Amino acid sequence: MDKKYFTYIILTVDNTLYCGYTDDLKSRFEKHKAGLAAKYTRSHKPLKMVYTKEFSTKSEAMKEECRIKKLTRKQKEELIKSSSLYQY
C-alpha cells in the first residue's frame, strides 16, 4: 500500500485560514483541535477542514503547502470554492 500525503486548509473559529500538510488528515485535525499540532491553531481554534489535496510524495505536499501560503486570502478562498469539500 502506497503512503499518501495531503495538503489541507482549516477554517478557524475567528475566520482565519491555516494551511499544512500531513499523511493522516483525521489524526492531524484531531491534534489541531486538541491544541497539539501547531502554535497557530492553539490560539486560533480549528472549526473545520475546508480544503484537501492528495499527493503521492511528502515533497509534493510540502511544495503545495508553500505555494498556498503565498496566496492572498481571496486566492485561497477561490481554491477552497473549487474543492469538493466546499461548505464555506
Rosetta silent file (secondary structure, phi, psi, omega in degrees, C-alpha in Angstrom):
SEQUENCE: MDKKYFTYIILTVDNTLYCGYTDDLKSRFEKHKAGLAAKYTRSHKPLKMVYTKEFSTKSEAMKEECRIKKLTRKQKEELIKSSSLYQY
SCORE:     score description
SCORE:     0.000 S_00000001
   1 L     0.000  125.021  179.579    0.000    0.000    0.000 S_00000001
   2 L   -77.625  138.710  177.677    1.453    3.347   -1.046 S_00000001
   3 L   -75.242  141.761  179.192    1.550    6.080    1.537 S_00000001
   4 L  -114.447  150.298  178.743   -0.443    9.194    0.692 S_00000001
   5 E  -125.731  153.326 -175.109    0.228   12.776    1.715 S_00000001
   6 E  -136.331  143.678  165.971   -2.173   15.691    1.882 S_00000001
   7 E  -104.208  139.654 -176.233   -2.098   19.458    1.855 S_00000001
   8 E  -140.758  158.967  173.074   -5.028   20.934    3.758 S_00000001
   9 E  -127.284  132.284  177.686   -6.629   24.214    4.771 S_00000001
  10 E  -110.668  135.611  170.824   -8.503   24.640    8.050 S_00000001
  11 E   -90.129  131.569 -179.336  -11.027   27.373    8.741 S_00000001
  12 E   -98.772  166.824 -177.526  -10.707   28.647   12.314 S_00000001
  13 L   -63.689  -24.900  178.037  -13.420   29.969   14.630 S_00000001
  14 L   -96.471   21.851  172.764  -12.126   33.522   14.134 S_00000001
  15 L    65.387   32.090  172.209  -12.448   33.143   10.337 S_00000001
  16 L  -104.572  166.329 -179.256   -8.751   32.749    9.541 S_00000001
  17 E  -116.150  134.207  177.404   -7.255   30.063    7.317 S_00000001
  18 E  -119.732  132.218 -179.448   -4.467   27.689    8.338 S_00000001
  19 E  -115.385  140.361  177.737   -2.578   25.585    5.790 S_00000001
  20 E  -156.103 -174.785  175.467   -0.498   22.478    6.484 S_00000001
  21 E  -137.520  157.368 -178.265    0.422   19.021    5.231 S_00000001
  22 E  -162.393  171.232  171.262    0.107   15.537    6.714 S_00000001
  23 L  -110.452    2.643  179.356   -0.060   11.828    5.956 S_00000001
  24 L  -148.468   94.380 -174.802   -3.184   11.361    8.140 S_00000001
  25 H   -58.872  -48.144 -176.003   -5.912   14.008    7.776 S_00000001
  26 H   -61.707  -49.687 -179.710   -8.222   12.746   10.538 S_00000001
  27 H   -62.777  -42.054 -179.041   -5.475   12.388   13.134 S_00000001
  28 H   -64.234  -42.103  179.690   -3.910   15.741   12.220 S_00000001
  29 H   -65.474  -39.316  176.998   -7.221   17.588   12.518 S_00000001
  30 H   -61.547  -40.140  177.600   -7.846   15.968   15.927 S_00000001
  31 H   -65.037  -39.935  176.693   -4.392   17.147   17.042 S_00000001
  32 H   -61.157  -45.434 -179.035   -5.193   20.671   15.831 S_00000001
  33 H   -63.431  -32.399  179.867   -8.469   20.622   17.791 S_00000001
  34 L   -83.051   -3.516 -179.981   -6.618   19.423   20.898 S_00000001
  35 L    78.284   20.737 -175.634   -4.064   22.243   20.542 S_00000001
  36 L  -109.664    0.975 -172.684   -1.207   19.795   19.909 S_00000001
  37 L  -100.739  -42.570 -176.350   -0.459   20.286   16.212 S_00000001
  38 L  -151.142  144.551  179.259    0.607   23.882   15.612 S_00000001
  39 H   -55.987  -41.263 -177.795    1.183   27.008   17.655 S_00000001
  40 H   -59.938  -44.850 -176.117   -1.180   28.951   15.370 S_00000001
  41 H   -81.193   -1.432  170.427   -4.142   26.623   15.904 S_00000001
  42 H   -73.713  -38.360 -178.455   -3.675   26.720   19.690 S_00000001
  43 H   -98.565  -17.337  176.584   -4.804   30.357   19.704 S_00000001
  44 L  -117.915   89.184 -171.744   -6.978   30.203   16.550 S_00000001
  45 L   -60.387  131.976  179.838   -9.237   27.235   17.283 S_00000001
  46 E   -66.980  138.738  177.171   -9.976   24.997   14.269 S_00000001
  47 E  -103.824  -55.770  178.779  -13.573   24.889   13.071 S_00000001
  48 E  -160.459  158.105  175.313  -13.431   22.601   10.035 S_00000001
  49 E   -83.480  124.063 -175.033  -11.212   21.371    7.250 S_00000001
  50 E  -111.048   -6.732 -179.786  -12.271   23.239    4.100 S_00000001
  51 E  -155.945  136.430  170.357   -9.713   22.011    1.558 S_00000001
  52 E  -142.229  149.109  174.230   -7.608   18.912    0.972 S_00000001
  53 E  -141.985  133.291 -175.823   -5.466   17.737   -1.919 S_00000001
  54 E   -94.216  143.088  177.815   -3.792   14.335   -2.132 S_00000001
  55 E  -135.847  158.456  179.776   -0.205   13.671   -3.244 S_00000001
  56 L   -91.153  -13.553  177.385    1.931   10.574   -3.648 S_00000001
  57 L  -131.332  152.383  177.454    5.041   12.136   -2.055 S_00000001
  58 H   -62.276  -38.809 -179.582    5.720   14.242    1.007 S_00000001
  59 H   -59.106  -44.761  179.259    7.764   16.633   -1.136 S_00000001
  60 H   -62.675  -42.608  179.826    4.800   17.376   -3.421 S_00000001
  61 H   -64.044  -41.707  179.268    2.519   18.031   -0.439 S_00000001
  62 H   -66.295  -39.063  177.967    5.080   20.356    1.151 S_00000001
  63 H   -64.785  -39.712  178.557    5.556   22.273   -2.111 S_00000001
  64 H   -66.893  -39.892  176.127    1.791   22.737   -2.423 S_00000001
  65 H   -58.195  -46.996  179.602    1.614   23.958    1.191 S_00000001
  66 H   -60.618  -43.476  179.174    4.335   26.503    0.427 S_00000001
  67 H   -62.724  -45.278 -178.457    2.525   27.627   -2.738 S_00000001
  68 H   -64.538  -40.791 -178.612   -0.802   28.037   -0.915 S_00000001
  69 H   -62.053  -22.601  178.822    0.771   30.008    1.944 S_00000001
  70 L   -85.432  -10.337 -178.707    1.936   32.603   -0.619 S_00000001
  71 L   -74.670  155.825  173.413   -1.608   33.122   -1.959 S_00000001
  72 L   -75.350  166.580  177.331   -3.783   36.042   -0.927 S_00000001
  73 H   -57.125  -44.205 -179.522   -6.878   35.393    1.182 S_00000001
  74 H   -60.860  -43.082  179.220   -9.046   35.880   -1.919 S_00000001
  75 H   -65.242  -38.850  177.102   -6.974   33.362   -3.911 S_00000001
  76 H   -64.174  -41.459  178.849   -7.209   30.846   -1.052 S_00000001
  77 H   -62.884  -38.639  177.293  -10.991   31.307   -0.953 S_00000001
  78 H   -65.182  -41.138  177.469  -11.172   30.639   -4.711 S_00000001
  79 H   -61.426  -44.668  179.369   -9.089   27.485   -4.252 S_00000001
  80 H   -62.564  -43.202 -179.787  -11.413   26.333   -1.457 S_00000001
  81 H   -61.723  -29.362 -178.668  -14.508   27.031   -3.582 S_00000001
  82 L   -81.722   -7.114 -176.221  -13.093   24.823   -6.340 S_00000001
  83 L   -90.366  162.189 -178.847  -12.655   21.871   -3.969 S_00000001
  84 L   -74.571  -14.050 -179.822  -15.050   19.050   -3.239 S_00000001
  85 L   -86.933   -3.050 -172.271  -15.100   19.930    0.487 S_00000001
  86 L   -51.781  114.667  175.142  -16.574   23.378   -0.186 S_00000001
  87 L  -145.042   18.935 -169.693  -19.124   24.241    2.540 S_00000001
  88 L   -53.722    0.000    0.000  -17.763   27.656    3.424 S_00000001
